[in-house]
Amino acid sequence: MNVAVGGPVSRGLGTVVRLVAFAIGLAMLQVSDAQATQIASARVWPAQEYTRLTLESEVPIAYNVFTVGTPPRLVLDLEGVEFNNVLQQLPSKITPDDPHVSGVRIGRFKPGIVRLVLDLKENGKPQIFTLKPVGEYGHRLVLDVYPLVEIDPVMALLDNKDAPPVAAPTPAPSVVPPPFASSGKPEKPAPNMTALPLPSAPAIKKPAPPADVARLITVAVDAGHGGEDPGARGRSGTHEKDVTLAIARKLKALIDDEPNMRGVLIRDGDYFIPLVNRVVKARKVQSDLFVSIHADAYVKPHARGSSVFALSERGASSAAAGWLARKENEADLIGGANIDVKDPTLKSVLIDLSQSATINDSLKLAKAVLGEIGGINDLHKARVEQAGFAVLKAPDIPSILVETAFLTNPEEEKKLKDERYQDRMAQAIMVGIRKYFAANPPLARSKLAQNESLRFR
């Protein structure tokens, strides 16, 4: 029997063929989706310095990134990635107060490609890099959006209207007020005594002290960890990065209350700063001291007490101090530092200079602070300890690291979450700082030092 072309049988066969092809395509798509990379987590960390977007997965993520102008946009293509619920919820994580990113649009651009478009508030410069699994994290793709013009911490200080005014020039011994202020009540004359006027004396015009002798003292306050790096975790879920920022802010407020001092927060939000960049920022604002705030951790929950550390050139003062330094120095691996960036400013910090004089001053500061915090909490060690903490390696700034308590100790975790304890800890550190300066008044800044500081801006 002859079958006419285009007849009912032919059309029936065509339908069957199309259905089979559709089924095969659907099966192949399902297999492709099953093999596609699954994004397990997407996190956004906004800050004035930069905004960070982190995508985490079990396997490395293939990507391509480029910028588009007018309006400024940043396009990130993810190859072989499934468009899952994690990615679909990413736009909701962009907050209105993000300094750099106004929104994120996401969708399947073409087969095998998921496209993210970041709408920028102004032209920026992206840095993108990958991180291998470490700690609790899997593979991470990190996208940092920096402003085209880097924020100058010195200008930020000058623009801060709440900054305390520069104190009038006074003799060096009175640069810092005594640790405990007087009552402020006027003294009454002794009974049965008549106040007699003193004979007038010819006015003697004293030479005015140099304007740069009495100056504003700058203390850099570093809240440890932040952003991708939570630091230690307590049994009830308290993160070290939150405790350190709370105490750092309280300490800065106390410093700012002093008439001739100002505090500078190295980190003023939940974001990560690489360790060496913390030192660089402290040097840019010409800090006289660097105080890094932390909350200790140990593998066993019974460890307790507060500690103060200074840098060591000759190895750790104890095995525990060395262990802690190694753990803290791993922050860059966990927080996510882009090791491919070549910043000439960092070289000045990493130069192998003799730090003996600076370490000696650091030990004096550490001893003063340790003596004060011992009044509000048990001391883990009754002496200042030393180890090779990367964050303490400024060659010209006395630097200490304060472990406020053990977050891994349930009792001390409760203390660290208590605002009253945070206040007392900040006050104790402040009194230690004041006592240090009372015994070691800061020298006048030489023109050389000022020019050197400007060189690092």
Helices and strands as residue ranges (DSSP letters): H 8-35, E 39-45, E 51-57, E 62-68, E 73-79, H 85-88, G 90-93, E 101-110, E 113-120, E 124-131, E 139-147, H 153-159, G 172-174, E 217-223, H 240-257, E 261-265, H 275-284, E 289-296, E 307-311, H 319-329, H 331-335, H 344-350, H 356-373, E 385-387, G 390-392, E 399-406, H 410-417, H 419-439, H 447-455
